[in-house]
């Protein structure tokens, strides 16, 4: 109840009114779980914007993968991250074996959830996409029947860039790609994912940020 109220009364008005969000190919988003959504990462707004793209009935099913060292750094942040956002915390400090790193994501998919990942691993420079890490290829290979939907976000790195706390109203675009599927050929999967993200970035003929 609190989660739905938070998104309905706070997040959605901010995203839809202040940011003036433009979404292309929304129909390609998964309408149910299990599913995987991957996106580029420039801002803390990325997760909230992605979650607003789905109907309220699916909110409890959307599980963003997030860094434990940041989102569980104190009691208040941990409560908010787990209960209002529904994160799947990941240890990015290297203390967890690679095969267990995405254990939470595997369990979420088995439960029929929609798992959201940012394959760059951390927020990059505003509107500049870094190399996609291969962890997503291992998750997708373990669930080849589950669609992986690429999403390219543009403008959020200017609306709330890394290290800033003040939201700047800025027109933002979201491009949703065609779903792809994982396989044992992880190189081919990563090439397909990179190609899809590049095509989405090119689709809007967007300006290069200075």
C-alpha positions in Angstrom: 0.0 0.0 0.0 2.7 2.5 1.0 4.8 1.6 -2.1 1.9 2.2 -4.5 1.0 5.5 -2.7 4.7 6.6 -3.0 4.8 5.9 -6.7 1.3 7.2 -7.5 1.6 10.5 -5.4 5.3 11.3 -5.6 7.3 9.4 -8.2 4.9 9.5 -11.1 4.1 13.3 -10.9 7.8 14.1 -10.7 8.7 11.8 -13.6 5.8 12.7 -15.9 5.4 16.4 -15.1 8.8 17.7 -14.1 10.8 15.6 -16.6 8.3 15.5 -19.4 9.1 11.8 -20.2 8.9 10.6 -23.8 8.6 6.8 -24.1 9.1 5.1 -27.5 8.0 1.5 -28.0 6.4 1.1 -24.6 4.5 -1.9 -25.9 7.8 -3.9 -26.0 8.1 -3.9 -22.2 7.2 -7.2 -20.5 3.6 -7.3 -19.4 4.3 -9.9 -16.7 7.2 -11.9 -15.2 9.5 -13.6 -15.2 11.4 -11.1 -17.3 14.7 -9.2 -17.3 15.0 -5.5 -18.2 18.5 -4.0 -18.8 19.3 -0.3 -19.2 22.1 2.2 -19.3 22.8 4.0 -16.0 23.5 7.7 -15.5 21.4 8.7 -12.5 19.5 7.5 -9.4 16.4 8.5 -11.3 17.0 5.6 -13.7 15.4 3.0 -11.4 12.4 5.2 -10.5 11.8 6.1 -14.2 11.9 2.4 -15.3 9.5 1.4 -12.5 7.0 4.1 -13.6 6.8 2.6 -17.1 4.9 -0.4 -15.7 1.3 -0.5 -14.4 0.9 -0.2 -10.6 -0.3 -3.8 -10.4 3.2 -4.9 -11.3 5.1 -2.7 -8.8 5.6 -5.5 -6.3 7.0 -7.7 -9.0 9.7 -5.2 -10.2 13.1 -6.0 -8.5 16.0 -3.7 -9.4 19.5 -5.1 -8.8 21.4 -2.5 -6.7 24.7 -2.1 -4.8 24.4 -3.3 -1.2 27.2 -1.0 0.0 25.2 2.1 -1.1 21.6 1.2 -0.7 22.0 -0.7 2.6 24.5 1.8 4.0 22.2 2.8 6.9 19.0 1.7 8.5 16.7 4.3 6.9 18.2 3.8 3.4 18.0 0.0 3.8 14.3 0.1 4.8 13.4 2.4 2.0 15.4 0.4 -0.6 14.0 -2.9 0.4 10.4 -1.9 1.1 9.7 1.0 -1.3 11.9 0.1 -4.2 12.2 -3.7 -3.7 15.9 -3.9 -4.5 18.0 -7.1 -4.9 21.2 -6.1 -3.1 24.5 -7.2 -4.7 27.9 -7.1 -3.0 30.2 -5.2 -5.4 33.2 -5.2 -3.1 34.4 -8.6 -4.2 33.6 -10.6 -1.1 31.0 -12.8 -2.9 31.9 -15.6 -5.3 30.8 -14.8 -8.8 28.4 -17.7 -9.0 26.5 -16.4 -6.0 26.6 -12.7 -6.9 23.2 -12.8 -8.7 21.6 -15.4 -6.4 18.8 -13.0 -5.5 18.1 -12.3 -9.2 17.8 -16.0 -9.9 15.3 -16.5 -7.0 13.3 -13.4 -8.1 13.0 -14.8 -11.7 12.0 -18.2 -10.3 9.2 -16.4 -8.4 8.0 -14.7 -11.5 9.4 -11.2 -10.9 10.7 -8.6 -13.4 14.4 -8.1 -12.6 16.0 -4.8 -13.6 19.8 -4.6 -14.1 22.2 -1.9 -15.2 25.0 -3.8 -16.9 27.5 -0.9 -16.7 27.7 -1.7 -13.0 27.6 1.8 -11.7 26.4 5.3 -12.7 28.6 6.8 -15.4 29.3 10.2 -16.6 26.1 12.1 -17.7 24.8 10.7 -21.0 27.9 8.6 -21.7 27.5 4.8 -21.7 30.3 2.7 -20.4 31.2 -0.9 -21.4 28.5 -3.4 -20.5 29.7 -6.0 -18.0 29.2 -9.7 -18.7 27.2 -10.6 -15.6 24.0 -10.2 -17.5 25.1 -12.8 -20.0 25.4 -15.4 -17.2 22.0 -14.6 -15.8 20.4 -14.7 -19.2 22.2 -18.0 -20.1 20.8 -19.6 -17.0 17.3 -18.6 -18.0 17.2 -18.8 -21.9 13.4 -18.9 -21.9 13.1 -15.5 -20.2 13.1 -12.4 -22.4 15.8 -9.7 -21.9 14.4 -6.3 -22.8 17.0 -3.6 -23.5 16.1 0.0 -22.6 18.1 3.2 -23.5 17.6 6.2 -21.2 18.5 9.7 -22.3 18.5 13.0 -20.3 18.4 11.6 -16.8 22.1 12.1 -16.4 21.4 15.8 -16.8 18.3 15.9 -14.7 20.0 14.3 -11.7 23.7 13.5 -12.4 25.9 11.5 -10.1 26.9 13.4 -7.0 24.1 15.9 -7.2 21.1 16.1 -4.9 19.1 18.9 -6.8 16.7 17.7 -9.5 16.9 19.8 -12.7 13.7 19.7 -14.8 14.9 18.3 -18.1 13.1 16.6 -21.0 14.0 12.9 -21.0 13.6 10.1 -23.5 13.2 6.3 -23.1 13.7 3.9 -26.0 12.6 0.3 -25.5 14.1 -2.4 -27.7 13.0 -5.8 -28.9 13.5 -8.6 -26.4 16.4 -10.9 -26.9 17.3 -14.2 -25.2 20.3 -15.6 -23.5 22.2 -18.7 -24.6 25.4 -20.6 -23.9 27.2 -18.4 -26.4 27.7 -15.4 -24.1 29.9 -13.5 -26.6 27.1 -13.5 -29.1 24.6 -12.5 -26.5 26.7 -9.5 -25.4 27.3 -8.5 -29.0 23.5 -8.6 -29.6 22.8 -6.6 -26.5 25.4 -4.0 -27.3 24.1 -3.7 -30.9 20.6 -3.3 -29.6 21.6 -0.5 -27.2 23.5 1.3 -29.9 20.5 1.1 -32.2 18.2 2.5 -29.6 20.7 5.3 -28.9 20.8 6.1 -32.6 17.0 5.9 -33.1 16.3 9.3 -31.6 19.1 11.1 -33.4 20.0 12.6 -30.0 22.5 15.4 -29.5 25.9 14.8 -28.0 26.1 16.4 -24.5 28.8 19.0 -23.9 
